[in-house]
Amino acid sequence: MDIYVVSIPRFRERFEYIHQHVQARSRRVVHAVCVDGAEPGQMPDFLAPDAAAGLSQGQLGCAAAHLLACQKIVDSGASAGFVVEDDVELPPAIDDILDKLERELPEDGVISLYNRTIRREAFSCRDTVAVAGTGLRLVYPMQVRSMRTSAAYLIGRGAAKGLLGCNRELRFVADDWAAFHRAGAVTSIRLAHPIPCRMKSFQSTIGYRRGDSAPVKIRNILLRNRLGRQLVALRRRLIFWIKERNIILVDETSAIADKP
């Protein structure tokens, strides 16, 4: 299984970090997947001509890059691929983890190695699979909407084809797993728990907030000096720490659990 790194050279710190980090942690073949939403000429040619209405440049580039990763996985002929964004910290044993997770990955499935949620979200303790030698279990969300990020995930070849089939118009952002599940593009989706990946405290490049909003103006002022940058990074790490702990395990069967 190869690794597909979603990154943009324009964001030099992030780009250099993730490629150096992946090469330090893994011996696998790494593919750079670069789609800059600010550069219309970089859009993959398989997208529909009227794609991405209503998406910000960051959302557009991110969604298109993940689809391009899917296309590369399909073209490679491999049974699966590992897609990772440019602000992820991989565990030291990532190659061993990927080998063992691939054995549990159905063709039309996704296994996420990172998730965080705004509020507490339930995941099922039942129908779990223990991943030998890793300390991880594969758990189902009680609701697919509880899967909130596309930061780091294994995707089967069939699921990659499914995403390409349902999102060529970019109707959905990259991490809208609920939409992909409703469309039948991904029929199995699970989370490796406890989550093995973590996040760097980089500033978001997606652009969720308007540039003239008060929080963005305050952040931009803080970023002008070293202490301010440290405070912004510390705040972001705290937010991640809190949201990563909103994953609650319950002794109930998930409605989306694979049926025997």
DOSEKE-890017 format. One record per residue (C-alpha): residue number from 1; residue in three letters; y, x, z. Coordinates in steps of 0.5 Angstrom, whole numbers, plus 2048, in hexadecimal, padded with zeros to 3 digits. Layout:
<num=NUM | residu=ALA | c2=Y | c1=X | c3=Z>
...
END
This chain:
<num=1 | residu=MET | c2=800 | c1=800 | c3=800>
<num=2 | residu=ASP | c2=807 | c1=803 | c3=7FE>
<num=3 | residu=ILE | c2=80D | c1=802 | c3=802>
<num=4 | residu=TYR | c2=813 | c1=7FE | c3=7FE>
<num=5 | residu=VAL | c2=81A | c1=800 | c3=802>
<num=6 | residu=VAL | c2=820 | c1=7FB | c3=801>
<num=7 | residu=SER | c2=826 | c1=7FF | c3=801>
<num=8 | residu=ILE | c2=82D | c1=801 | c3=7FD>
<num=9 | residu=PRO | c2=82F | c1=808 | c3=7FC>
<num=10 | residu=ARG | c2=837 | c1=805 | c3=7FD>
<num=11 | residu=PHE | c2=835 | c1=804 | c3=804>
<num=12 | residu=ARG | c2=833 | c1=80C | c3=805>
<num=13 | residu=GLU | c2=832 | c1=80C | c3=80C>
<num=14 | residu=ARG | c2=82D | c1=807 | c3=80C>
<num=15 | residu=PHE | c2=82A | c1=809 | c3=806>
<num=16 | residu=GLU | c2=829 | c1=810 | c3=808>
<num=17 | residu=TYR | c2=826 | c1=80E | c3=80F>
<num=18 | residu=ILE | c2=821 | c1=809 | c3=80C>
<num=19 | residu=HIS | c2=81E | c1=80E | c3=807>
<num=20 | residu=GLN | c2=81E | c1=814 | c3=80C>
<num=21 | residu=HIS | c2=81B | c1=810 | c3=811>
<num=22 | residu=VAL | c2=815 | c1=80D | c3=80D>
<num=23 | residu=GLN | c2=813 | c1=813 | c3=80A>
<num=24 | residu=ALA | c2=813 | c1=816 | c3=811>
<num=25 | residu=ARG | c2=80F | c1=810 | c3=814>
<num=26 | residu=SER | c2=80A | c1=80F | c3=80D>
<num=27 | residu=ARG | c2=806 | c1=813 | c3=808>
<num=28 | residu=ARG | c2=806 | c1=80D | c3=803>
<num=29 | residu=VAL | c2=80A | c1=80C | c3=7FD>
<num=30 | residu=VAL | c2=811 | c1=80A | c3=7FE>
<num=31 | residu=HIS | c2=815 | c1=806 | c3=7F9>
<num=32 | residu=ALA | c2=81C | c1=805 | c3=7F9>
<num=33 | residu=VAL | c2=81E | c1=7FE | c3=7F8>
<num=34 | residu=CYS | c2=826 | c1=7FE | c3=7F6>
<num=35 | residu=VAL | c2=829 | c1=7F7 | c3=7F4>
<num=36 | residu=ASP | c2=831 | c1=7F7 | c3=7F6>
<num=37 | residu=GLY | c2=834 | c1=7F0 | c3=7F6>
<num=38 | residu=ALA | c2=83B | c1=7F3 | c3=7F5>
<num=39 | residu=GLU | c2=838 | c1=7F6 | c3=7EE>
<num=40 | residu=PRO | c2=836 | c1=7F0 | c3=7E9>
<num=41 | residu=GLY | c2=833 | c1=7F5 | c3=7E4>
<num=42 | residu=GLN | c2=82E | c1=7F7 | c3=7EA>
<num=43 | residu=MET | c2=82A | c1=7F0 | c3=7EA>
<num=44 | residu=PRO | c2=823 | c1=7F0 | c3=7E8>
<num=45 | residu=ASP | c2=822 | c1=7ED | c3=7E1>
<num=46 | residu=PHE | c2=81D | c1=7E8 | c3=7E3>
<num=47 | residu=LEU | c2=822 | c1=7E4 | c3=7E7>
<num=48 | residu=ALA | c2=824 | c1=7DE | c3=7E4>
<num=49 | residu=PRO | c2=82B | c1=7DE | c3=7E1>
<num=50 | residu=ASP | c2=82F | c1=7D9 | c3=7E6>
<num=51 | residu=ALA | c2=82B | c1=7DC | c3=7EC>
<num=52 | residu=ALA | c2=82E | c1=7DD | c3=7F3>
<num=53 | residu=ALA | c2=834 | c1=7D8 | c3=7F3>
<num=54 | residu=GLY | c2=837 | c1=7D7 | c3=7FA>
<num=55 | residu=LEU | c2=834 | c1=7DE | c3=7FC>
<num=56 | residu=SER | c2=838 | c1=7E4 | c3=7FF>
<num=57 | residu=GLN | c2=838 | c1=7EA | c3=7FB>
<num=58 | residu=GLY | c2=834 | c1=7ED | c3=801>
<num=59 | residu=GLN | c2=82F | c1=7E7 | c3=801>
<num=60 | residu=LEU | c2=82E | c1=7E7 | c3=7F9>
<num=61 | residu=GLY | c2=82D | c1=7EF | c3=7F9>
<num=62 | residu=CYS | c2=828 | c1=7EE | c3=7FF>
<num=63 | residu=ALA | c2=824 | c1=7E8 | c3=7FC>
<num=64 | residu=ALA | c2=824 | c1=7EB | c3=7F5>
<num=65 | residu=ALA | c2=821 | c1=7F2 | c3=7F8>
<num=66 | residu=HIS | c2=81C | c1=7EF | c3=7FC>
<num=67 | residu=LEU | c2=81A | c1=7EB | c3=7F5>
<num=68 | residu=LEU | c2=81A | c1=7F2 | c3=7F2>
<num=69 | residu=ALA | c2=815 | c1=7F5 | c3=7F7>
<num=70 | residu=CYS | c2=811 | c1=7EF | c3=7F6>
<num=71 | residu=GLN | c2=811 | c1=7F0 | c3=7EE>
<num=72 | residu=LYS | c2=80F | c1=7F8 | c3=7EF>
<num=73 | residu=ILE | c2=809 | c1=7F6 | c3=7F4>
<num=74 | residu=VAL | c2=807 | c1=7F1 | c3=7EF>
<num=75 | residu=ASP | c2=808 | c1=7F6 | c3=7E9>
<num=76 | residu=SER | c2=804 | c1=7FB | c3=7ED>
<num=77 | residu=GLY | c2=7FE | c1=7F8 | c3=7ED>
<num=78 | residu=ALA | c2=7FD | c1=7F9 | c3=7F5>
<num=79 | residu=SER | c2=7FA | c1=7F3 | c3=7F9>
<num=80 | residu=ALA | c2=800 | c1=7F4 | c3=7FE>
<num=81 | residu=GLY | c2=807 | c1=7F8 | c3=7FF>
<num=82 | residu=PHE | c2=80B | c1=7F9 | c3=805>
<num=83 | residu=VAL | c2=812 | c1=7F7 | c3=805>
<num=84 | residu=VAL | c2=817 | c1=7FA | c3=80A>
<num=85 | residu=GLU | c2=81F | c1=7FA | c3=80A>
<num=86 | residu=ASP | c2=824 | c1=7FF | c3=80B>
<num=87 | residu=ASP | c2=825 | c1=7FE | c3=813>
<num=88 | residu=VAL | c2=81E | c1=7FE | c3=815>
<num=89 | residu=GLU | c2=81B | c1=803 | c3=81A>
<num=90 | residu=LEU | c2=813 | c1=804 | c3=819>
<num=91 | residu=PRO | c2=80E | c1=805 | c3=81E>
<num=92 | residu=PRO | c2=80B | c1=80D | c3=81E>
<num=93 | residu=ALA | c2=804 | c1=80A | c3=81C>
<num=94 | residu=ILE | c2=807 | c1=805 | c3=816>
<num=95 | residu=ASP | c2=802 | c1=808 | c3=811>
<num=96 | residu=ASP | c2=7FC | c1=806 | c3=816>
<num=97 | residu=ILE | c2=7FF | c1=7FF | c3=817>
<num=98 | residu=LEU | c2=800 | c1=7FE | c3=810>
<num=99 | residu=ASP | c2=7F9 | c1=800 | c3=80E>
<num=100 | residu=LYS | c2=7F6 | c1=7FB | c3=814>
<num=101 | residu=LEU | c2=7FB | c1=7F5 | c3=812>
<num=102 | residu=GLU | c2=7F9 | c1=7F5 | c3=80B>
<num=103 | residu=ARG | c2=7F2 | c1=7F4 | c3=80D>
<num=104 | residu=GLU | c2=7F4 | c1=7ED | c3=810>
<num=105 | residu=LEU | c2=7F9 | c1=7EB | c3=80A>
<num=106 | residu=PRO | c2=7F7 | c1=7E6 | c3=805>
<num=107 | residu=GLU | c2=7FA | c1=7E6 | c3=7FE>
<num=108 | residu=ASP | c2=7FF | c1=7E1 | c3=7FF>
<num=109 | residu=GLY | c2=801 | c1=7E3 | c3=806>
<num=110 | residu=VAL | c2=806 | c1=7E7 | c3=80A>
<num=111 | residu=ILE | c2=806 | c1=7EB | c3=810>
<num=112 | residu=SER | c2=80D | c1=7EC | c3=813>
<num=113 | residu=LEU | c2=80E | c1=7F2 | c3=818>
<num=114 | residu=TYR | c2=814 | c1=7F0 | c3=81B>
<num=115 | residu=ASN | c2=818 | c1=7EA | c3=81D>
<num=116 | residu=ARG | c2=81D | c1=7E7 | c3=821>
<num=117 | residu=THR | c2=820 | c1=7E1 | c3=822>
<num=118 | residu=ILE | c2=827 | c1=7DE | c3=825>
<num=119 | residu=ARG | c2=823 | c1=7D9 | c3=82A>
<num=120 | residu=ARG | c2=81C | c1=7D9 | c3=82D>
<num=121 | residu=GLU | c2=817 | c1=7D8 | c3=828>
<num=122 | residu=ALA | c2=810 | c1=7D6 | c3=829>
<num=123 | residu=PHE | c2=80A | c1=7DA | c3=826>
<num=124 | residu=SER | c2=802 | c1=7D8 | c3=827>
<num=125 | residu=CYS | c2=7FE | c1=7DC | c3=82B>
<num=126 | residu=ARG | c2=7F8 | c1=7D8 | c3=828>
<num=127 | residu=ASP | c2=7F5 | c1=7DA | c3=821>
<num=128 | residu=THR | c2=7F7 | c1=7E1 | c3=822>
<num=129 | residu=VAL | c2=7F4 | c1=7E8 | c3=81F>
<num=130 | residu=ALA | c2=7F4 | c1=7EE | c3=823>
<num=131 | residu=VAL | c2=7F5 | c1=7F4 | c3=81F>
<num=132 | residu=ALA | c2=7F1 | c1=7F9 | c3=822>
<num=133 | residu=GLY | c2=7F4 | c1=800 | c3=824>
<num=134 | residu=THR | c2=7FB | c1=7FE | c3=824>
<num=135 | residu=GLY | c2=7FC | c1=7F9 | c3=82A>
<num=136 | residu=LEU | c2=7FF | c1=7F4 | c3=825>
<num=137 | residu=ARG | c2=7FD | c1=7ED | c3=824>
<num=138 | residu=LEU | c2=7FE | c1=7E8 | c3=81E>
<num=139 | residu=VAL | c2=801 | c1=7E2 | c3=820>
<num=140 | residu=TYR | c2=804 | c1=7DC | c3=81C>
<num=141 | residu=PRO | c2=80B | c1=7D9 | c3=81E>
<num=142 | residu=MET | c2=80A | c1=7D1 | c3=820>
<num=143 | residu=GLN | c2=80F | c1=7D0 | c3=81B>
<num=144 | residu=VAL | c2=811 | c1=7D4 | c3=814>
<num=145 | residu=ARG | c2=818 | c1=7D4 | c3=816>
<num=146 | residu=SER | c2=817 | c1=7D9 | c3=81C>
<num=147 | residu=MET | c2=816 | c1=7DE | c3=817>
<num=148 | residu=ARG | c2=81D | c1=7E1 | c3=816>
<num=149 | residu=THR | c2=81D | c1=7E8 | c3=813>
<num=150 | residu=SER | c2=81B | c1=7EB | c3=80D>
<num=151 | residu=ALA | c2=81C | c1=7F2 | c3=810>
<num=152 | residu=ALA | c2=814 | c1=7F5 | c3=810>
<num=153 | residu=TYR | c2=80E | c1=7F1 | c3=80D>
<num=154 | residu=LEU | c2=808 | c1=7F2 | c3=809>
<num=155 | residu=ILE | c2=807 | c1=7ED | c3=803>
<num=156 | residu=GLY | c2=801 | c1=7EC | c3=7FF>
<num=157 | residu=ARG | c2=801 | c1=7EC | c3=7F8>
<num=158 | residu=GLY | c2=800 | c1=7E4 | c3=7F7>
<num=159 | residu=ALA | c2=806 | c1=7E3 | c3=7FC>
<num=160 | residu=ALA | c2=80A | c1=7E8 | c3=7F8>
<num=161 | residu=LYS | c2=809 | c1=7E4 | c3=7F2>
<num=162 | residu=GLY | c2=80A | c1=7DE | c3=7F5>
<num=163 | residu=LEU | c2=811 | c1=7E0 | c3=7F8>
<num=164 | residu=LEU | c2=813 | c1=7E2 | c3=7F0>
<num=165 | residu=GLY | c2=811 | c1=7DB | c3=7EE>
<num=166 | residu=CYS | c2=815 | c1=7D7 | c3=7F3>
<num=167 | residu=ASN | c2=81B | c1=7DB | c3=7F4>
<num=168 | residu=ARG | c2=81D | c1=7DE | c3=7ED>
<num=169 | residu=GLU | c2=824 | c1=7DA | c3=7EE>
<num=170 | residu=LEU | c2=825 | c1=7DD | c3=7F4>
<num=171 | residu=ARG | c2=825 | c1=7D6 | c3=7F8>
<num=172 | residu=PHE | c2=823 | c1=7D9 | c3=7FE>
<num=173 | residu=VAL | c2=825 | c1=7DF | c3=802>
<num=174 | residu=ALA | c2=820 | c1=7E5 | c3=803>
<num=175 | residu=ASP | c2=81E | c1=7E3 | c3=80A>
<num=176 | residu=ASP | c2=81D | c1=7DB | c3=809>
<num=177 | residu=TRP | c2=816 | c1=7DB | c3=80A>
<num=178 | residu=ALA | c2=816 | c1=7D4 | c3=80C>
<num=179 | residu=ALA | c2=818 | c1=7D2 | c3=805>
<num=180 | residu=PHE | c2=813 | c1=7D7 | c3=802>
<num=181 | residu=HIS | c2=80D | c1=7D4 | c3=806>
<num=182 | residu=ARG | c2=810 | c1=7CD | c3=804>
<num=183 | residu=ALA | c2=80F | c1=7CF | c3=7FC>
<num=184 | residu=GLY | c2=808 | c1=7D1 | c3=7FD>
<num=185 | residu=ALA | c2=80A | c1=7D8 | c3=7FB>
<num=186 | residu=VAL | c2=808 | c1=7DB | c3=802>
<num=187 | residu=THR | c2=802 | c1=7D7 | c3=805>
<num=188 | residu=SER | c2=801 | c1=7DC | c3=80B>
<num=189 | residu=ILE | c2=806 | c1=7DF | c3=80F>
<num=190 | residu=ARG | c2=805 | c1=7E3 | c3=816>
<num=191 | residu=LEU | c2=809 | c1=7E7 | c3=81B>
<num=192 | residu=ALA | c2=806 | c1=7EE | c3=81D>
<num=193 | residu=HIS | c2=807 | c1=7ED | c3=825>
<num=194 | residu=PRO | c2=80A | c1=7F1 | c3=829>
<num=195 | residu=ILE | c2=80E | c1=7F2 | c3=823>
<num=196 | residu=PRO | c2=80D | c1=7FA | c3=821>
<num=197 | residu=CYS | c2=814 | c1=7FB | c3=81E>
<num=198 | residu=ARG | c2=81B | c1=7FB | c3=820>
<num=199 | residu=MET | c2=822 | c1=7FB | c3=81D>
<num=200 | residu=LYS | c2=827 | c1=800 | c3=81D>
<num=201 | residu=SER | c2=82E | c1=7FE | c3=81F>
<num=202 | residu=PHE | c2=831 | c1=7FF | c3=818>
<num=203 | residu=GLN | c2=837 | c1=7FA | c3=816>
<num=204 | residu=SER | c2=834 | c1=7F4 | c3=812>
<num=205 | residu=THR | c2=835 | c1=7F5 | c3=80A>
<num=206 | residu=ILE | c2=833 | c1=7ED | c3=809>
<num=207 | residu=GLY | c2=83A | c1=7EA | c3=80A>
<num=208 | residu=TYR | c2=839 | c1=7E4 | c3=80F>
<num=209 | residu=ARG | c2=840 | c1=7E4 | c3=811>
<num=210 | residu=ARG | c2=846 | c1=7E3 | c3=80D>
<num=211 | residu=GLY | c2=84A | c1=7EA | c3=80D>
<num=212 | residu=ASP | c2=850 | c1=7E6 | c3=810>
<num=213 | residu=SER | c2=84D | c1=7E3 | c3=816>
<num=214 | residu=ALA | c2=84F | c1=7E5 | c3=81D>
<num=215 | residu=PRO | c2=848 | c1=7E9 | c3=81F>
<num=216 | residu=VAL | c2=848 | c1=7ED | c3=818>
<num=217 | residu=LYS | c2=850 | c1=7EF | c3=819>
<num=218 | residu=ILE | c2=84E | c1=7F1 | c3=821>
<num=219 | residu=ARG | c2=848 | c1=7F5 | c3=81E>
<num=220 | residu=ASN | c2=84C | c1=7F8 | c3=819>
<num=221 | residu=ILE | c2=851 | c1=7FB | c3=81E>
<num=222 | residu=LEU | c2=84C | c1=7FD | c3=823>
<num=223 | residu=LEU | c2=848 | c1=801 | c3=81D>
<num=224 | residu=ARG | c2=84E | c1=805 | c3=81C>
<num=225 | residu=ASN | c2=84D | c1=80A | c3=822>
<num=226 | residu=ARG | c2=847 | c1=80D | c3=825>
<num=227 | residu=LEU | c2=846 | c1=809 | c3=82B>
<num=228 | residu=GLY | c2=847 | c1=803 | c3=828>
<num=229 | residu=ARG | c2=842 | c1=804 | c3=823>
<num=230 | residu=GLN | c2=83D | c1=806 | c3=829>
<num=231 | residu=LEU | c2=83F | c1=7FF | c3=82C>
<num=232 | residu=VAL | c2=83E | c1=7FB | c3=826>
<num=233 | residu=ALA | c2=837 | c1=7FF | c3=825>
<num=234 | residu=LEU | c2=835 | c1=7FE | c3=82C>
<num=235 | residu=ARG | c2=837 | c1=7F6 | c3=82C>
<num=236 | residu=ARG | c2=832 | c1=7F6 | c3=826>
<num=237 | residu=ARG | c2=82D | c1=7F9 | c3=829>
<num=238 | residu=LEU | c2=82D | c1=7F4 | c3=82F>
<num=239 | residu=ILE | c2=82D | c1=7EE | c3=82A>
<num=240 | residu=PHE | c2=827 | c1=7F1 | c3=827>
<num=241 | residu=TRP | c2=824 | c1=7F2 | c3=82E>
<num=242 | residu=ILE | c2=825 | c1=7EB | c3=830>
<num=243 | residu=LYS | c2=823 | c1=7E8 | c3=829>
<num=244 | residu=GLU | c2=81D | c1=7EC | c3=829>
<num=245 | residu=ARG | c2=81A | c1=7E9 | c3=82F>
<num=246 | residu=ASN | c2=81B | c1=7E1 | c3=82D>
<num=247 | residu=ILE | c2=814 | c1=7E2 | c3=82A>
<num=248 | residu=ILE | c2=810 | c1=7DD | c3=82F>
<num=249 | residu=LEU | c2=808 | c1=7DD | c3=82F>
<num=250 | residu=VAL | c2=806 | c1=7D6 | c3=830>
<num=251 | residu=ASP | c2=7FE | c1=7D3 | c3=831>
<num=252 | residu=GLU | c2=7FF | c1=7CE | c3=82B>
<num=253 | residu=THR | c2=7FC | c1=7CE | c3=824>
<num=254 | residu=SER | c2=801 | c1=7CF | c3=81F>
<num=255 | residu=ALA | c2=802 | c1=7CA | c3=819>
<num=256 | residu=ILE | c2=802 | c1=7D0 | c3=814>
<num=257 | residu=ALA | c2=7FC | c1=7D4 | c3=817>
<num=258 | residu=ASP | c2=7F7 | c1=7D5 | c3=811>
<num=259 | residu=LYS | c2=7F1 | c1=7D0 | c3=811>
<num=260 | residu=PRO | c2=7EA | c1=7D2 | c3=812>
END
